[in-house]
Amino acid sequence: MLIGLGISVICALGALVAAAGVVAMAFPGRPEPWLPLLLRRAATMFAWAAVSVYSLGFFAVLESEWEFGEGASSVPARACLDGFDRETTVGLSHHRASYLPLRFDCVRQDGSLYTADPSYLWMNWASMSCALSAAGLAISAGYATEFRARRNAAAS
């Protein structure tokens, strides 16, 4: 889990450095052409943010999976027992882990299930939103570069 936290922190720092690059574009003396560069820097920032959030969830699911079957009182998975009342955990039979989307579901004998940690929902949405934003900004940077090249070619 410590490795996952470290990876997430490194990626968050990468996002902060990229954000500083985005902010730097507002100051005089920015390089030209500034629009494609701004879009690429913003895309990089969102990509680092997506990896940072996703790695938090990935390693949380991985840790819950590793804890299963390790030592006394590890079956059913600790993630399915910790923080839940006795009524919720009655009839617990197994769990299902997923890394895309992030989730760790606890399954009862009757087939009903509950999620072990509701924070996976925001991690999925945040990482997906950041990844889509990064892709959109990177595509926009390509279009801005292409548009500028065509405009320069038409002017000559």
Phi, psi and chi 1 to 4 in degrees:
 res  aa     phi    psi   chi1   chi2   chi3   chi4
   1 MET       -  -33.7 -175.5   63.8 -178.5      -
   2 LEU   -64.7  -35.3 -159.5   54.8      -      -
   3 ILE   -64.9  -43.1  -66.9  171.5      -      -
   4 GLY   -61.6  -42.8      -      -      -      -
   5 LEU   -64.2  -40.8 -174.1   60.5      -      -
   6 GLY   -62.2  -43.8      -      -      -      -
   7 ILE   -62.7  -43.2  -69.6  172.1      -      -
   8 SER   -62.5  -41.8 -177.8      -      -      -
   9 VAL   -65.8  -41.9  167.2      -      -      -
  10 ILE   -61.8  -43.2  -71.2  169.7      -      -
  11 CYS   -67.1  -37.7  -67.9      -      -      -
  12 ALA   -63.9  -39.1      -      -      -      -
  13 LEU   -64.7  -38.7  -71.8  174.0      -      -
  14 GLY   -61.1  -39.3      -      -      -      -
  15 ALA   -65.9  -38.7      -      -      -      -
  16 LEU   -66.5  -40.3  -72.5  174.1      -      -
  17 VAL   -63.6  -42.9  168.0      -      -      -
  18 ALA   -65.9  -36.0      -      -      -      -
  19 ALA   -64.4  -38.1      -      -      -      -
  20 ALA   -63.2  -36.4      -      -      -      -
  21 GLY   -65.9  -35.9      -      -      -      -
  22 VAL   -66.2  -45.4  169.2      -      -      -
  23 VAL   -65.0  -35.1  170.8      -      -      -
  24 ALA   -62.7  -22.6      -      -      -      -
  25 MET   -69.5  -14.9  -65.4  -60.5  -70.3      -
  26 ALA   -81.6  -14.8      -      -      -      -
  27 PHE   -89.4  155.2  -62.9  115.1      -      -
  28 PRO   -61.9  153.0  -15.6   23.5      -      -
  29 GLY    88.3   12.4      -      -      -      -
  30 ARG   -67.7  150.5   63.2  179.6  171.0 -110.8
  31 PRO   -70.3  152.9   20.6  -27.0      -      -
  32 GLU  -107.7  145.6  -67.7  -67.4  -26.3      -
  33 PRO   -73.9  130.3   28.5  -31.6      -      -
  34 TRP   -81.8  -31.0   64.9  -89.7      -      -
  35 LEU   -64.2  -51.2 -178.4   60.7      -      -
  36 PRO   -62.2  -36.1  -19.4   28.2      -      -
  37 LEU   -65.6  -42.6 -174.0   58.6      -      -
  38 LEU   -61.0  -44.5  174.1   67.0      -      -
  39 LEU   -64.7  -40.4  -67.6  171.4      -      -
  40 ARG   -65.5  -41.1  -80.6 -166.3  -66.2  -88.3
  41 ARG   -65.4  -40.5  -72.7 -179.8  178.6 -175.5
  42 ALA   -66.6  -38.7      -      -      -      -
  43 ALA   -63.1  -40.9      -      -      -      -
  44 THR   -63.2  -42.2  -57.5      -      -      -
  45 MET   -61.1  -46.9  176.7 -171.6   67.5      -
  46 PHE   -67.1  -34.6  -82.2  108.4      -      -
  47 ALA   -64.8  -45.1      -      -      -      -
  48 TRP   -62.4  -40.5  -81.2  110.8      -      -
  49 ALA   -64.0  -40.8      -      -      -      -
  50 ALA   -62.5  -44.4      -      -      -      -
  51 VAL   -65.8  -37.9  171.9      -      -      -
  52 SER   -62.1  -49.6  177.2      -      -      -
  53 VAL   -67.6  -43.7  171.7      -      -      -
  54 TYR   -63.8  -38.7 -178.0   78.5      -      -
  55 SER   -66.1  -32.8   68.1      -      -      -
  56 LEU   -58.3  -50.2  -88.2  178.5      -      -
  57 GLY   -68.3  -39.6      -      -      -      -
  58 PHE   -58.8  -47.8  177.5   84.9      -      -
  59 PHE   -74.5  -24.4  -77.3  101.2      -      -
  60 ALA   -68.2  -43.5      -      -      -      -
  61 VAL   -65.3  -42.4  170.9      -      -      -
  62 LEU   -61.6  -41.2 -171.7   63.3      -      -
  63 GLU   -64.7  -42.7  179.6 -174.6   25.5      -
  64 SER   -62.4  -37.8  -64.9      -      -      -
  65 GLU   -68.4  -40.3 -168.6   70.7   25.1      -
  66 TRP   -67.5  -35.1  -80.4  -11.8      -      -
  67 GLU   -68.7  -22.4  -74.4  178.1   -9.7      -
  68 PHE   -67.6  126.5  175.7   70.1      -      -
  69 GLY    80.1    7.9      -      -      -      -
  70 GLU  -105.1   98.5  -67.8  -66.9  -38.9      -
  71 GLY    89.1 -177.3      -      -      -      -
  72 ALA   -67.6  147.8      -      -      -      -
  73 SER    53.9   37.7   74.3      -      -      -
  74 SER  -107.4   -0.9   62.1      -      -      -
  75 VAL  -122.8  119.1  176.8      -      -      -
  76 PRO   -67.9  171.9   21.7  -26.2      -      -
  77 ALA   -56.4  139.9      -      -      -      -
  78 ARG   -59.1  -34.8  -66.2  -67.5  -36.2  153.3
  79 ALA   -62.1  -26.9      -      -      -      -
  80 CYS   -82.6  -15.0  -67.3      -      -      -
  81 LEU  -105.7  -38.3  -61.2  174.5      -      -
  82 ASP   -66.9  125.0  -68.4  -16.5      -      -
  83 GLY    85.1    5.0      -      -      -      -
  84 PHE  -114.4  146.9  -65.0  101.0      -      -
  85 ASP   -77.4  168.9   58.9    7.5      -      -
  86 ARG   -62.4  -36.3 -180.0   73.0 -179.5  132.3
  87 GLU   -62.4  -36.8  -83.6 -175.9   22.9      -
  88 THR   -70.2  -37.7  -55.9      -      -      -
  89 THR   -90.9   -0.9   60.1      -      -      -
  90 VAL   -64.8  133.1  164.4      -      -      -
  91 GLY    76.9   19.3      -      -      -      -
  92 LEU   -66.9  127.3 -168.3   59.9      -      -
  93 SER  -110.8  -42.4   64.4      -      -      -
  94 HIS  -162.3 -175.0   63.8  -77.7      -      -
  95 HIS  -133.4  163.8   68.9  -87.0      -      -
  96 ARG  -131.7  127.2  -72.3 -174.0  -69.5 -152.4
  97 ALA  -109.5  142.9      -      -      -      -
  98 SER  -138.1  138.3  171.8      -      -      -
  99 TYR  -101.7  -14.1  -64.6   99.4      -      -
 100 LEU  -147.2   99.2 -162.1   58.9      -      -
 101 PRO   -71.9  161.5   28.6  -33.6      -      -
 102 LEU   -69.0  127.3  -64.3  168.1      -      -
 103 ARG  -169.2  154.3   62.1 -174.9  -45.6  144.9
 104 PHE  -139.8   98.5 -165.8   84.8      -      -
 105 ASP   -99.0  141.1  -68.6  -28.7      -      -
 106 CYS  -105.3  126.5  -52.9      -      -      -
 107 VAL  -108.3  130.6 -176.7      -      -      -
 108 ARG   -88.7  168.3  -63.9 -175.7 -168.9  102.6
 109 GLN   -63.8  -28.7  -69.2  171.7  -13.3      -
 110 ASP   -81.2    0.7   63.5   -0.7      -      -
 111 GLY    95.1  -11.9      -      -      -      -
 112 SER   -73.2  158.5   62.2      -      -      -
 113 LEU  -142.4  162.6   55.2   93.8      -      -
 114 TYR  -143.3  152.3   61.7   94.3      -      -
 115 THR   -84.2  141.2 -174.6      -      -      -
 116 ALA   -74.2  -27.9      -      -      -      -
 117 ASP  -148.3  114.4 -170.0   -5.7      -      -
 118 PRO   -69.7  -11.0   21.1  -27.8      -      -
 119 SER   -71.1  -13.7   64.4      -      -      -
 120 TYR   -63.9  -28.2  -66.9  131.2      -      -
 121 LEU   -62.8  -50.0 -178.3   64.3      -      -
 122 TRP   -69.0  -31.9   77.9  -99.0      -      -
 123 MET   -65.4  -40.9  -71.5 -179.8 -164.1      -
 124 ASN   -62.6  -47.9  -75.5  -36.9      -      -
 125 TRP   -65.6  -42.8  -80.0  105.2      -      -
 126 ALA   -65.8  -45.7      -      -      -      -
 127 SER   -67.4  -37.9   59.2      -      -      -
 128 MET   -67.3  -43.0 -179.5 -176.5   65.1      -
 129 SER   -63.2  -43.4  -62.1      -      -      -
 130 CYS   -66.5  -40.7  -72.7      -      -      -
 131 ALA   -65.8  -42.4      -      -      -      -
 132 LEU   -67.0  -37.4  -71.3  174.8      -      -
 133 SER   -64.0  -42.6  -63.9      -      -      -
 134 ALA   -61.5  -44.1      -      -      -      -
 135 ALA   -64.2  -44.7      -      -      -      -
 136 GLY   -62.3  -41.1      -      -      -      -
 137 LEU   -68.8  -38.0  -72.9  165.2      -      -
 138 ALA   -65.9  -40.7      -      -      -      -
 139 ILE   -65.6  -41.3  -68.8  168.1      -      -
 140 SER   -62.2  -37.9  -62.7      -      -      -
 141 ALA   -63.4  -39.6      -      -      -      -
 142 GLY   -64.1  -42.8      -      -      -      -
 143 TYR   -65.0  -39.8  -81.8  120.7      -      -
 144 ALA   -63.3  -40.9      -      -      -      -
 145 THR   -64.8  -44.9  -57.5      -      -      -
 146 GLU   -64.2  -43.1  178.9   68.2   21.6      -
 147 PHE   -62.0  -41.9  179.6   72.9      -      -
 148 ARG   -65.1  -41.5 -177.3  179.6  172.8   93.0
 149 ALA   -64.5  -41.4      -      -      -      -
 150 ARG   -68.2  -38.0  -72.7 -178.7 -173.4 -143.2
 151 ARG   -66.1  -40.4 -172.1  178.8   51.6  174.3
 152 ASN   -67.7  -37.0  -71.9  -17.2      -      -
 153 ALA   -68.9  -36.5      -      -      -      -
 154 ALA   -72.0  -31.5      -      -      -      -
 155 ALA   -74.3  -23.4      -      -      -      -
 156 SER   -90.2      -    4.4      -      -      -
